[in-house]
Every structure is written in structure tokens, then in C-alpha cells.
Amino acid sequence: MREFEPMNTMLSATTAANDDIIATDKATVWHHLTQHQQWEEKDPIVISKGVGMRVTDVKGKSYLDATSGGVWCVNLGFGRERIADAVRQQLIDLCYFAGSYATEPGAEFAQKLLSKMPGLGRVYFSSSGSEANEKGYKMVRQLAHMNGDGTKHKIIYRDRDYHGTTIGALSSTGHEQRVAQYGPFAPGFSSFSHCLCYRCPFGKTYGSCNIECARDLETAILREGPDSVGAVVLEPITAGGGVIPPPPEYFPIIQEICQRYGVLIHIDEVVCGLGRTGEWFGYQHYDVKPDIVTMAKGVASGYAAISCTVTTEALFNEFKRADGNPLNYFRDISTFGGCTSGPVAGIETLAILEEENLIQNTRDMGDYLMDQLYALQEKHAVIGDVRGKGLFVGIELVTDRATKTPASEAQTGQVAGHCLEHGVMIGRTNRSFSDLNNTLYLSPALITTKTELDEIVSAIDAGLSAVFKQ
């Protein structure tokens, strides 16, 4: 047995090191969206390595990641040496300089990004989706002062949409549990109805309705006063609120209402941008011309922190008028908007999306995934609705299809937990609504194949059977 002792010693050392990092994490890290009381009885999963769509924890267990890094970021998969090498070289050449100066990767990335966004003309860099949205809100409010007395400053947001974690972003978020206990919020924000046909807020049926969900924007504008509303902010497809694509007529109605009342359209592409839905941007599925587009997450596929607030040239020009007022330019800063790693990772992300034809793959694999989930819906009565675009899909669970009684958050969590236990990571609605935390989320990397999708669907099948005994 002597010859095996070195290996046993090595394994023991590895196990001890793994136990140590888990203990260190439990003692020092405050995790996102987590009730830490659970760590008194079990360990957090400490991810140590990722390749493609698979990640491994420090205990050696492998998982197929159907969440692109947990929150829809790693669109190109893990282990992209090309991106890492480009970022490394840029950090050596120039890691950072403040955004009041220019950098080569910033200019190059802005040009390449705008080539995918006809009608838009300027890119403002920052470091998170919340921050990108805040920049848009500040532009709207500053314009209200530059072009008047500040009255036209209000921003309308849609129920069930999410726009970030800062107080300003939460002020425009339609998730009652996400905003609970964090007020008081910023004034000047007001909501209108969501656009989920499966749970129509107007009790209508698509095909025989008048797209009241879109027309409710006008109701909100009139309620607040047209002279006071400066913008509406919308996700192209509601993300964390249940994966809700709008009906095809929706955005043309929104556009017409906004034109009539002089309201800017701000599209939040933090989740949907850079190919997730099968177009470069989610809004490009629909007939709408935004004034502001924000993005983060997949911009650099998680390889660097970057977000962008993109505007039309007309909006940009509002802030460079020579009208004698020394305050009339966009007096904003984002410290880490000056990091050069983000634009470099963004340049490589755009190139890989094109060279590997991943947007077409997203369309093709998205169609395949939907077909598999529709088949699963036939098998499991607990699946009330399947919806999405590209590789962004929601599966709403109900305990009664006729009444659409939602499955509980606990049951939905148990399905996701069963998948995790069996080596597949999926997402779910998490503490967002009082009684509608009942949607499973799938957002695999855009590199996915039918093999991975079959494994994901099989895991959900088993999880539904285990939890609902079907």
C-alpha cells in the first residue's frame, strides 16, 4: 500500500483545501440574493472552473449551466482564451483612464457596437446595468431642465419589468418583493400594465383584444400629465418578471403614443442584448425606434465588467448646444467606465458572435428548445405556459390549468433544486412577486447544441415528476 500513500496524501490535502475555502466563504462573503441562515446546515456551492457550458465546484461536482453564469451573462460560454488573452494584453498596455479622455478600445468598440444598432449614434460607458439605466434617467431629467423648467421629468415603467438594484433603478421596477423594505424611493416614477397575455391584466384574450396592455401607457401619461412625462423605460422582453415577450402589435402602439406626447423611448437590453433572443438586440424583433438603449451582462460575456447607455445622435446633440449655459452638458461620471478591459472583451465578443454564427444558432436552438418544451407541456399538466424568444425561455408552473392557479415559490424552487442536485443549473423567479414566483428560466449560452438542450429538458422533466408526482 506504500505506493498509494502519496496520492492519498495529495487527495487529503486537496480535500482540506476545498473545505478551507468553503469555510472561508461562509465566514467572510455576503452572497447576493441569499438568506444566509441556510449555510448553518449546508455549504454554498463554490464554483472553481468553467469550460464551455459546464462548471465544476471545489468538491469536483460538474454542472451543466443553463443560466449563462447564473444571471444571463456568459453568453459565449466559459474558458474563452481568446477573450482572456486580449484582456490581459490590454491590461498591460493600458488598464484604465478616466472617461473624460479617450482610449483606443473604447472608440473601436463603440464604432463596432453602433454598426449593429442602426439609428443610434453615441455610446456612454459605465460598469453595470443599474448604472447604465441611471444614466438614461439622468439624461431625461436634465433635458427637462435644459428645455424647460424641469417639469417633463417623469419616467413611466412597466409592471413586472426590472431595471436594476440602485434606489433610482428600483424606483422604476415592477417587482413588489424586490422593492419591499428599500423605500422611500425617488419621486417621478409611475407604472403601467404588463403585457403577459397568459395573465392579461385586462381579462382579455389575444386575438380578440385591442392590445390594451400597450394602450395603457397613454392612460398612465394622461394620469401623470403629458407635460410632465419625459420617457418610458421598457425591457424588450420582460426578463426577471417572468420572461414575457410582447404581442407583435405592442411596440408600434407604444411608439405612436410616445411620438404623440413627446415621450422618449428607453429600451433596457441588459438581459436581451447581444444575441440572447436571436437578434443583436431584443427590440430589433419589433417595429420600434428607441431614443436610449441600455445594456450590460452579455456585452462582454462576463469576461469584464462593462455597460453601455446608447443614444441617438439627436439626443446627444441636445447636450452640446452652445447656448451659453455652462451647465448644459451631461455632467456625469462613471469611475469604472474608464476601464479598458470591458471594451476589449466587447470587441472580441462581437467578433465571436459573428465568426461562429451564434445569433443564427440562437434562433435555431431556440426553436428546437421551444419544441421540446411544448412536448414536455403535453406530458406535465403543471406546465401552464411556455414562452420566450431565442435562447431565453420561461416555463410557468400552475397547479390547475383551468384556473391558472400558480405553483408556489417553494414548489418552483424544489424543481430547480432537483435539477441542481442532478447536475443541471436552471433559473427561476426569486422573491419578486407576492404570488407569481412560479416561472422556471432557461438561458443557456448561445453556443448550445441539441445535446445540451436535451439534457436540460430531461432534467426538468425529472424534476417536475419528482416534485409534482406526475
Buried (B, 14 or more C-beta within 10 A) or exposed (E): EEEEEEEEEEEEEEEEEBEEEBEEBBEEEEEEEEEEEEBEEEBBBBBEEBEBBBBBBBEEEEBBBBBBBBBBBBBBBBBBEEBBEBBEEBBEEEEBEEBEEEBEBBEBBBEBBBEBBEEBBBBBBBBBBBBBBBBBBBBBBBBBBBBEEBBBBBBBBBBBBBBBBBBBBBBBBBBEBBBEEEEEBBEBBBBBBBBBBBBBBEEBEEEEBEBBBBBBBBEBBEEBEEEBBBBBBBBBBBBBBBBBBBBEBBBBBBBEBBEEBEBBBBBBBBBBBBBBBBBBBBBBBBBBBBBBBBBBBBBBBBBBBBBBBBBBEEBBEBBEEEEEEEEBEBEBEBEBBBBBBBBBBBBBBBBBBEEEEBBEBBBBBBEBBBEBBEEBBEEBBBBBBBBBBBBBBBBBBBBEEEEBEBBBBEBBBBBBBBBBEBEBBBBBBBEBBEEBBBBBBBBBBBBBBEEBBEBBBBBBBBBBBBBBEE
